[in-house]
Amino acid sequence: MGSIIRNNRGNRKQSGFTLIELVITVTILGILASFAIPAYKDHTIKSRVSEASSIFNQVKAAYTIHYGLNGRFPNSLSQVEHLSNNQNDHAGDYIQWMRIQNNGRVRARTRNIPELGVAADKIMEFRPSVASDNSTIRWTVFSRENNSNWIPPKFLPAL
């Protein structure tokens, strides 16, 4: 009896991806990356700018005590007890200085470093307002839109 040799190549199922499947996958990944990368950059800038909230919390505590004792907002750091006069003492890795303005508002300026992108060397303001019961100070974070000296509003920290 003779044996028959068969060629199994015709019966084998091909595995792998076609060129069009790979092109479509790479295109979809590119589109997703075009949305994700800018959002990631914005998020990292905002997290760096949020350092201002941590520094502000120290100023806010002393500020609140001053308001409780004197019934008015301070006009400078020197008027607030237990707080350094030097605006540079209220700084951090990304915040250059923080100071109290004549109107009782607290201003902060970011450092001029590349890690902050469009928020580098910009100003933000913490604004106080007194509640109707005259005992609680409420704070808002403020920036001026379309002003090159102020932080773009999307990067403002939460309080």
N, C-alpha and C positions, 0 to 999 in steps of 0.2 A: 504494500500500500504506500502510495506516495503521499507526501504531506503538502499541504497548500499553505503558502506564505501570503499573508494578507498585509496590505499597507494600511496602517491605522491612522494615517494623517488625515484622511478625508473624514473620518468618523470623530476626530477629536474636536471638542468645543473650544473655541478661542476665548481666552480670558484677558482682561485689561481694559483700558479706556481708549476710546477713539480720540482722534485729534480734536474734533469739534467739542466733545465733552470736556476736554482739558481747557480749551479756549474759553468756553462758557464759564467754567468754574473759576478760572483766573480773572475773568472780567467781573464776575459777581464779587469776588474777594476785593478787587480793586475799588469797586463802587462802595462797598462797606467800609473799607479803609479810608476813603475820601471823606466820610462822615465821622468816623471814629477818631482819627488823628487830631483834627481841630478841636473836637469836643474834649479830648484828653488834655490838650494844651491849655484850653480855657480852664478846665478843672484844676490843673496844677497851679496856674496863676492865682486862681481864686483861693486855693488852700494856702498859698504863701501870703497873700494879702490878709487872710483871716488872722494872721499873727497880731494884727492891730486890735482885734477883739480881746485877746488875752492881755495885752498891755493896757488897753482901755479899762478892763475890769479893775485893775489896781487904782487907776486914776478915778474911776467911777465911785469906788468905795469911799475914798477920802473926800471926793466931791459931795457925795450924799451927806456925809457927816458935817461938812462945812455948811451945806444948805440947811440942815436940821438945826444947827447952832445959831446961824446968822439970818436965816429966812430969806436969803438971796443967793444968786449964783456968783461964784468967784469970777474975777476978771483976769487972773493969772495964776500960774502954778505957785507963786510965792504966797498967795492968800490961803492956800490949802495946807492945813497942818498935816504932818506926817508924809509929806510929799516933797520930793526934791525940786528945787527951783530950776535946775538945769534941764531944759527940754530934751537934751541928748541922753539923759538918764532914763528916759522913757522911750527906749529904742529896742530894736531886736535885729535879727538877721536880715529881715526884709523891710522893716520900718526904720526910717532914718531918725525921726523925732515925733513927739506928740506934745502939744501945748494947748493951753486954754486961751481963747480969744477974749477980747473986751466984752463981747456979748454973751459970755458964758459957754459958748460952744467950744468943743474940743476938736482940734484939727490934728491930723496925722499926715506925714509925707512918707511915701515909699522910697526906698533906696534906688539909685540909678544903676541897676545891675541887669544883665541880660536875662536872668532867670525869670524876671517879672514881665518880660515882653512889653506889650502896650500899656501895662500898668506901672512901668518903671518911672520913678521921679514924678509921681502924681500925688494929688491931695485928695483926702476924704474928710468928712466932717461928721462928728457925733453931736446931734442937736438935742438939748434937753427941753422938756415942757412939763409943766406942773399940772397934775390932775385937778379936777374940780374941788376935791376935798383938801387941796393945798398941802397934802402930806406925802404924795408919791411923785417921784420924778420918772417920767417916761422918756426913753431915748429912741431916736431914729438915726440911721446912718444915711448920709446925704452925699450926693455928687451932682455936679452940673453936667447935663448932657451937652454934647457938641462943644465942649470946652477942652482944649488940649492940655490945660494945667490940672485937670481933675481926672480921677480914675473913672473909666467907663463903668456905668451903673451895674453891668452884669458881673463885675468882679467885686462888688461891695460885700463885706462880710455880714453875716447874720449876728444879731445880738442875743 
